[in-house]
Amino acid sequence: MPDYSQIPFQELLDALLNVDKRFHPRYLYRLSDLTDEDLNRLEATWSQVPLWRRQALMEDIEELGESDFILSFEAVGRLAVKDADPKVRLLGVRTLWEFEDFKLFPIFNDLLINDQSPDVRAAAATGLGKFIHLGEIEELPQKTLRKVEDLLGVVVNGKDSLKVRCCALEALGFSSREEVVPLIKTAYTSGNKEWITSALFAMGRSANEKWTDQVVPMLQNKVPSIRAEAARAAGELGIKSVRQDLFDLLEDDNEDVQAAAIWSLSQIGGEGVRDRLEEMQQSAQDAEEEEYLEAALDNLSFNEEVDLFTLYELGKDFEEGEMIEDEDSEENGEDDAA
């Protein structure tokens, strides 16, 4: 890959301001890992860049950041969330989703409470979910974790738009706090499809099999978004008993439901899964579908290897346990003989 860091930064700034000429994709790479000096120069120029180009730039950065994990557009994301335009701010928040720096918490916190756009507030709530996950695996200060959970709990029970409250509930799915369980149950029994969908999303994130009885019936729900989220949750929770239901959903009329069933089968695995996914890959209608199925097959292989390793480790533990018992028995026998 060419060394885009050698591109003079002034050349990039000039290209941003030149509305008569296409902004070359190579400049996107130059925006990765910005120095403080370059960031200051970009910030000074930012408001002069036409809105349509700022929007297009952030769309391209989001897409590139998702496909190339070596690149870091955190600095540009931090700049974009201060933009006057809500779409640019939204794209800035989504760019920052990729980063696990808990110092981003004040940014998401401020946007969730104060931003005028419900879409931006919802995206900020979603972004906070990662911090809860980090807290649960003890990679985040517990004090910060509690602040995140408390804030999201207030939002769920508050008067913000339904979309924002649903995103806050989904983010709380990672939390092991007892107070989260009734929030999920209330959403699940609300009769509102958005709340039910978010409740299923949170159940899947919880990694708690106690939600099995709530997830399984929703695989047959008449609402596609609910069926899709139930399928995803079944995969996340590893509910092997629904394998046949997921096979059936591969023929669903809704593409999101099909995609969710494919991925969940790759997580659960078992008899017939690989053959069915390979068959679907061979008959894929386009490159995107084929690529998705390839990723699912890779995920299936990974999970199969994890299962084999787990069985191997359990076998070792069992054999070591037998050896210890035998040694104890021999020692006891010697003591009895003495």
C-alpha positions, -999 to +999 in steps of 0.1 A: +000+000+000+013+035-008+025+056+021-003+082+022+012+099+052+037+116+028+009+136+012+013+172+022-016+181+045-021+214+028-027+195-004-055+176+014-070+209+027-069+224-007-087+194-022-114+196+004-121+232-005-119+227-043-156+220-051-149+218-088-128+187-085-136+153-071-120+146-037-096+117-044-100+086-021-063+086-013-069+117+009-091+096+031-061+076+042-042+108+050-069+116+075-060+086+096-040+090+128-038+128+125-012+147+145-024+175+168-010+200+143-029+185+114-060+183+134-058+219+143-054+229+107-084+207+097-105+222+124-096+257+113-107+248+077-137+226+085-164+253+085-153+264+050-158+230+035-193+228+018-219+209+038-224+183+011-187+175+010-185+172+048-214+148+048-199+127+019-165+128+036-179+114+069-198+087+050-167+076+032-147+077+065-173+056+083-172+030+055-134+029+053-130+027+090-153-003+092-134-022+065-099-014+075-092-017+112-056-005+109-069+030+102-079+054+130-103+082+123-110+090+159-097+126+156-120+133+126-149+118+145-143+140+175-143+170+152-174+159+133-196+155+164-192+193+170-205+201+135-236+223+131-252+197+108-270+168+125-261+143+098-224+151+101-227+148+139-244+115+135-217+102+111-191+114+136-207+095+164-209+063+143-172+068+135-164+069+172-183+036+179-152+017+168-130+031+196-128+017+232-113+047+249-134+054+279-124+091+277-150+093+249-177+088+276-181+126+282-187+131+245-214+105+242-229+116+275-232+152+264-247+142+230-272+119+246-284+146+270-281+178+250-281+172+212-311+185+194-313+156+169-330+123+181-309+104+156-277+117+172-290+110+207-299+075+197-264+069+182-248+082+214-268+058+234-257+029+212-221+040+215-224+038+253-231+001+251-195-007+244-185+010+277-208-013+296-193-043+279-158-031+288-169-026+324-184-061+326-150-076+315-132-052+340-115-031+314-133+001+325-133+018+359-163+006+378-171+042+387-174+050+350-195+019+344-220+029+370-223+064+355-230+049+321-256+024+334-273+051+355-275+075+326-290+049+302-314+038+329-327+073+332-331+076+295-350+043+292-375+055+318-376+091+306-395+110+280-371+111+251-382+097+217-390+060+215-359+054+192-335+070+218-351+050+247-349+018+227-312+023+219-306+030+255-322-003+265-302-022+238-270-007+252-280-019+287-282-054+274-245-059+283-252-050+319-254-076+347-272-052+371-304-066+385-323-034+377-319-041+339-339-073+340-373-056+347-366-030+321-361-057+295-392-076+307-413-044+306-402-037+270-408-073+260-444-074+273-453-038+260-470-050+229-450-024+209-429-039+181-400-014+186-398-022+223-401-059+217-373-058+191-350-039+214-358-062+243-348-092+222-316-073+212-308-067+248-315-104+257-290-115+230-264-092+244-269-104+280-254-139+273-279-152+298-298-183+288-327-175+311-342-155+283-346-187+261-384-189+268-389-154+257-367-156+225-380-189+211-417-179+205-407-147+188-391-167+159-426-172+146-438-136+151-456-120+122-434-089+124-401-093+104-380-071+126-390-092+156-383-125+138-349-112+128-340-100+163-352-132+178-330-152+154-300-131+163-307-135+200-310-173+195-275-173+180-260-151+206-274-172+234-265-205+217-300-220+218-294-252+200-330-264+202-341-238+176-317-251+149-347-263+128-365-231+133-335-212+119-333-236+090-369-227+082-361-189+085-336-193+057-366-194+034-382-163+050-396-136+027-376-110+045-339-106+037-330-094+072-346-124+088-327-147+064-294-129+072-300-132+109-308-169+106-276-175+085-254-159+111-271-176+141-267-210+125-230-202+121-229-195+158-248-226+169-235-251+144-244-287+144-257-313+120-265-301+085-254-264+091-223-264+070-239-283+041-268-259+040-246-227+042-223-241+015-253-249-007-266-213-003-232-199-011-230-219-044-264-205-054-258-169-042-273-143-065-246-116-061-212-110-047-224-094-015-246-124-006-217-147-014-193-127+007-217-128+037-221-165+035-183-169+033-180-149+065-207-171+081-188-202+071-156-188+086-175-180+118-188-215+118-153-229+115-141-207+143-169-218+166-163-254+158-126-250+167-136-234+200-160-262+208-133-288+201-108-270+222-133-268+251-140-305+249-102-312+249-097-290+280-127-307+297-112-341+289-078-330+303-095-318+335-114-351+338-083-372+334-064-350+359-093-354+383-091-392+379-054-392+386-058-372+418-086-396+429-063-426+422-034-410+441-057-402+471-070-438+470-035-452+470-025-429+499-056-439+519-049-476+512-013-472+526-026-455+557-052-483+562-025-509+558-003-491+583 
